[in-house]
Amino acid sequence: MSDTVLLAHGSGGIKTQQLIQDYFFKLFDNPILNEATDSAVLDRPKGKICLTTDNFVVQPQDFPGGDIGKLAVCGTINDLAVSGAKPQYLSVGFILEEGLLLSDLMRYVKSMANTAKSAGVRIVTGDTKVVQRNNCDHLYINTTGIGTIQSEQEHISSGRKIKSGDAILINGYIGDHGMAIFSTRFPKQVSTKLLSDCNCLNELIGDLLAKKCKINFMRDPTRGGVAGVLNELSTQLNLGINILEDQLPVRPEVSGLCEILGFDPLYLANEGKVLLICPKEESEKILNIWRKHPLGKNARQIGHISNEHKGLVVMQTCYGGKRLIDPMISDPLPRIC
Amino acid sequence: MSDTVLLAHGSGGIKTQQLIQDYFFKLFDNPILNEATDSAVLDRPKGKICLTTDNFVVQPQDFPGGDIGKLAVCGTINDLAVSGAKPQYLSVGFILEEGLLLSDLMRYVKSMANTAKSAGVRIVTGDTKVVQRNNCDHLYINTTGIGTIQSEQEHISSGRKIKSGDAILINGYIGDHGMAIFSTRFPKQVSTKLLSDCNCLNELIGDLLAKKCKINFMRDPTRGGVAGVLNELSTQLNLGINILEDQLPVRPEVSGLCEILGFDPLYLANEGKVLLICPKEESEKILNIWRKHPLGKNARQIGHISNEHKGLVVMQTCYGGKRLIDPMISDPLPRIC
């Protein structure tokens, strides 16, 4: 048997069936997927459903702290979790490059299976296409997720309930994913032991929902980083946003490399972080719950919603000055996720 | 403004927002999408839900009778429809190649919007990534679809109710899509006015469900063609399948080109066809309903389920002989959809 992906693996014939059986069914194994039909039938959900989709084109596919498979599962689970939904099912669509090592594919598929399993989410349907060499960079993965959402959480993704004075929290260090990817791309130039923060946030967020914490908004600051989310929010809802530089959790390696390279950690991607906005009086309760969870140990408040400078994000610097945090125009690091 | 897709369009910054606003929101326009959050909140469905996903990597992206946009919407709608579900919502994930003409992107997006609108389906959430030149072939599209399914239709995609004697029907000519793609790839060698059959089947199938027709199985014979679906079915359910060559609806252009090129129309892809298996006594009713619909004018019975040669697909040829229809090993035409 060939040890690389062939065009025939995408033909819909015997080779496709073998790939599906030996890789996807074997590792994603669950009764819904095993029906082996073109679509998955899911039980009638309790409540409304939340739908989200993401393509993953990260380069390189392997990086410290994760790989494209783990990222593809975490990313979509997190998009559901930050919407206040309980992630339940994923579909997965693979685009494979002819010549991809089957052993690499197996590794990514295992990584997806393990990540989904530990997050309590099932991969229930999929699709595989193969394109000729040089028409794809190893593999791209689409995951689309379904979660259930209770009506009292529906405002969370829109931010409609955000008020002046609300606290802005984050569950830990920013910029780890972006800098881990960068250092993997330039191993000769950058030597660091930094790991991507790539992780599923549904448990960390589920803890807050279970304890009826009041949450006015959540979003995961991936592509475009913390600055990207805050700028989108301030523009869309005409909010004044204040952040405090000396409260931003940034690892010394990340801030050091940023200074050398001319990056700003606020614009670097994260894959295991959530920005949360809540009433001021709720912030201590949320931080205390988070700090008991491994993914929330370094949680802290980084700013608040202001009555002033509506539509703008302003940072109070360590030196006491103020700096406008611009919306990002172009990315310092393409293909970060 | 640039007239091509830039890496910055995939950065999550201002350029990404512009692309989303000017292209996707403008054309896919609906209240759920317009919430502009990372996930779509959908009303609690009436009944169970059906989930299906497909990547579209068709080459070329424009072909007679359709383009990658139309195909991406039809393909996923059809996967839901042949499962007995009513297609309702789509997510869309774009992977765009740096340098793609924005005018081309606009054309595909319009094509998606029009196709979804006429099928009564809403595109409610999406994602866009941009990869460097030569890391993608213009663009790839993932669509993931959600439909609602009544419990009495749940057997349709599994084929569990298929019995010996059941009729095998198809709603029209086979091989049009495959041959239309082939002729577009080799315009100097092949001159034909053939169009792809790319179309949404949800209305055609909805008519049968509304009239309570008894259906034991449906599947759309896309990649791998009619031979692919019948072989998968005969193997999975250990069924004997008989088809009649002189009943196969094949256009003279398609059969002529197949003879010259050494293809077999049974293995060519279709994008607007459904293979349906029903009790023998139900076949006339279904064919009569179909023939009133533009997409079912040339519907006919092409075979039946047999007690003999279990696990095999056998064709009675025009000359009275019998021919085994093998499972397909490799595809005569990669990247057909």
Boltz contact constraints between the chains, C-beta under 6 A:
constraints:
  - contact:
      token1: [A, 7]
      token2: [B, 334]
      max_distance: 6.0
  - contact:
      token1: [A, 8]
      token2: [B, 330]
      max_distance: 6.0
  - contact:
      token1: [A, 11]
      token2: [B, 330]
      max_distance: 6.0
  - contact:
      token1: [A, 11]
      token2: [B, 331]
      max_distance: 6.0
  - contact:
      token1: [A, 12]
      token2: [B, 223]
      max_distance: 6.0
  - contact:
      token1: [A, 12]
      token2: [B, 224]
      max_distance: 6.0
  - contact:
      token1: [A, 12]
      token2: [B, 228]
      max_distance: 6.0
  - contact:
      token1: [A, 13]
      token2: [B, 224]
      max_distance: 6.0
  - contact:
      token1: [A, 13]
      token2: [B, 328]
      max_distance: 6.0
  - contact:
      token1: [A, 13]
      token2: [B, 329]
      max_distance: 6.0
  - contact:
      token1: [A, 14]
      token2: [B, 327]
      max_distance: 6.0
  - contact:
      token1: [A, 14]
      token2: [B, 329]
      max_distance: 6.0
  - contact:
      token1: [A, 35]
      token2: [B, 158]
      max_distance: 6.0
  - contact:
      token1: [A, 37]
      token2: [B, 157]
      max_distance: 6.0
  - contact:
      token1: [A, 37]
      token2: [B, 158]
      max_distance: 6.0
  - contact:
      token1: [A, 38]
      token2: [B, 52]
      max_distance: 6.0
  - contact:
      token1: [A, 38]
      token2: [B, 79]
      max_distance: 6.0
  - contact:
      token1: [A, 39]
      token2: [B, 50]
      max_distance: 6.0
  - contact:
      token1: [A, 39]
      token2: [B, 52]
      max_distance: 6.0
  - contact:
      token1: [A, 39]
      token2: [B, 79]
      max_distance: 6.0
  - contact:
      token1: [A, 39]
      token2: [B, 83]
      max_distance: 6.0
  - contact:
      token1: [A, 40]
      token2: [B, 51]
      max_distance: 6.0
  - contact:
      token1: [A, 41]
      token2: [B, 48]
      max_distance: 6.0
  - contact:
      token1: [A, 41]
      token2: [B, 50]
      max_distance: 6.0
  - contact:
      token1: [A, 41]
      token2: [B, 154]
      max_distance: 6.0
  - contact:
      token1: [A, 42]
      token2: [B, 49]
      max_distance: 6.0
  - contact:
      token1: [A, 44]
      token2: [B, 47]
      max_distance: 6.0
  - contact:
      token1: [A, 44]
      token2: [B, 48]
      max_distance: 6.0
  - contact:
      token1: [A, 47]
      token2: [B, 44]
      max_distance: 6.0
  - contact:
      token1: [A, 48]
      token2: [B, 41]
      max_distance: 6.0
  - contact:
      token1: [A, 48]
      token2: [B, 43]
      max_distance: 6.0
  - contact:
      token1: [A, 48]
      token2: [B, 44]
      max_distance: 6.0
  - contact:
      token1: [A, 49]
      token2: [B, 42]
      max_distance: 6.0
  - contact:
      token1: [A, 50]
      token2: [B, 39]
      max_distance: 6.0
  - contact:
      token1: [A, 50]
      token2: [B, 41]
      max_distance: 6.0
  - contact:
      token1: [A, 51]
      token2: [B, 40]
      max_distance: 6.0
  - contact:
      token1: [A, 51]
      token2: [B, 91]
      max_distance: 6.0
  - contact:
      token1: [A, 51]
      token2: [B, 125]
      max_distance: 6.0
  - contact:
      token1: [A, 52]
      token2: [B, 38]
      max_distance: 6.0
  - contact:
      token1: [A, 52]
      token2: [B, 39]
      max_distance: 6.0
  - contact:
      token1: [A, 52]
      token2: [B, 125]
      max_distance: 6.0
  - contact:
      token1: [A, 53]
      token2: [B, 91]
      max_distance: 6.0
  - contact:
      token1: [A, 53]
      token2: [B, 93]
      max_distance: 6.0
  - contact:
      token1: [A, 53]
      token2: [B, 125]
      max_distance: 6.0
  - contact:
      token1: [A, 53]
      token2: [B, 127]
      max_distance: 6.0
  - contact:
      token1: [A, 53]
      token2: [B, 144]
      max_distance: 6.0
  - contact:
      token1: [A, 54]
      token2: [B, 127]
      max_distance: 6.0
  - contact:
      token1: [A, 55]
      token2: [B, 93]
      max_distance: 6.0
  - contact:
      token1: [A, 55]
      token2: [B, 95]
      max_distance: 6.0
  - contact:
      token1: [A, 55]
      token2: [B, 127]
      max_distance: 6.0
  - contact:
      token1: [A, 55]
      token2: [B, 129]
      max_distance: 6.0
  - contact:
      token1: [A, 57]
      token2: [B, 129]
      max_distance: 6.0
  - contact:
      token1: [A, 57]
      token2: [B, 131]
      max_distance: 6.0
  - contact:
      token1: [A, 79]
      token2: [B, 38]
      max_distance: 6.0
  - contact:
      token1: [A, 79]
      token2: [B, 39]
      max_distance: 6.0
  - contact:
      token1: [A, 83]
      token2: [B, 39]
      max_distance: 6.0
  - contact:
      token1: [A, 91]
      token2: [B, 51]
      max_distance: 6.0
  - contact:
      token1: [A, 91]
      token2: [B, 53]
      max_distance: 6.0
  - contact:
      token1: [A, 91]
      token2: [B, 144]
      max_distance: 6.0
  - contact:
      token1: [A, 93]
      token2: [B, 53]
      max_distance: 6.0
  - contact:
      token1: [A, 93]
      token2: [B, 55]
      max_distance: 6.0
  - contact:
      token1: [A, 93]
      token2: [B, 142]
      max_distance: 6.0
  - contact:
      token1: [A, 95]
      token2: [B, 55]
      max_distance: 6.0
  - contact:
      token1: [A, 95]
      token2: [B, 140]
      max_distance: 6.0
  - contact:
      token1: [A, 125]
      token2: [B, 51]
      max_distance: 6.0
  - contact:
      token1: [A, 125]
      token2: [B, 52]
      max_distance: 6.0
  - contact:
      token1: [A, 125]
      token2: [B, 53]
      max_distance: 6.0
  - contact:
      token1: [A, 127]
      token2: [B, 53]
      max_distance: 6.0
  - contact:
      token1: [A, 127]
      token2: [B, 54]
      max_distance: 6.0
  - contact:
      token1: [A, 127]
      token2: [B, 55]
      max_distance: 6.0
  - contact:
      token1: [A, 129]
      token2: [B, 55]
      max_distance: 6.0
  - contact:
      token1: [A, 129]
      token2: [B, 57]
      max_distance: 6.0
  - contact:
      token1: [A, 131]
      token2: [B, 57]
      max_distance: 6.0
  - contact:
      token1: [A, 134]
      token2: [B, 134]
      max_distance: 6.0
  - contact:
      token1: [A, 135]
      token2: [B, 137]
      max_distance: 6.0
  - contact:
      token1: [A, 137]
      token2: [B, 135]
      max_distance: 6.0
  - contact:
      token1: [A, 140]
      token2: [B, 95]
      max_distance: 6.0
  - contact:
      token1: [A, 142]
      token2: [B, 93]
      max_distance: 6.0
  - contact:
      token1: [A, 142]
      token2: [B, 142]
      max_distance: 6.0
  - contact:
      token1: [A, 144]
      token2: [B, 53]
      max_distance: 6.0
  - contact:
      token1: [A, 144]
      token2: [B, 91]
      max_distance: 6.0
  - contact:
      token1: [A, 144]
      token2: [B, 144]
      max_distance: 6.0
  - contact:
      token1: [A, 154]
      token2: [B, 41]
      max_distance: 6.0
  - contact:
      token1: [A, 157]
      token2: [B, 37]
      max_distance: 6.0
  - contact:
      token1: [A, 158]
      token2: [B, 37]
      max_distance: 6.0
  - contact:
      token1: [A, 223]
      token2: [B, 12]
      max_distance: 6.0
  - contact:
      token1: [A, 224]
      token2: [B, 12]
      max_distance: 6.0
  - contact:
      token1: [A, 224]
      token2: [B, 13]
      max_distance: 6.0
  - contact:
      token1: [A, 228]
      token2: [B, 12]
      max_distance: 6.0
  - contact:
      token1: [A, 327]
      token2: [B, 14]
      max_distance: 6.0
  - contact:
      token1: [A, 328]
      token2: [B, 13]
      max_distance: 6.0
  - contact:
      token1: [A, 329]
      token2: [B, 13]
      max_distance: 6.0
  - contact:
      token1: [A, 329]
      token2: [B, 14]
      max_distance: 6.0
  - contact:
      token1: [A, 330]
      token2: [B, 8]
      max_distance: 6.0
  - contact:
      token1: [A, 330]
      token2: [B, 11]
      max_distance: 6.0
  - contact:
      token1: [A, 331]
      token2: [B, 11]
      max_distance: 6.0
  - contact:
      token1: [A, 334]
      token2: [B, 7]
      max_distance: 6.0
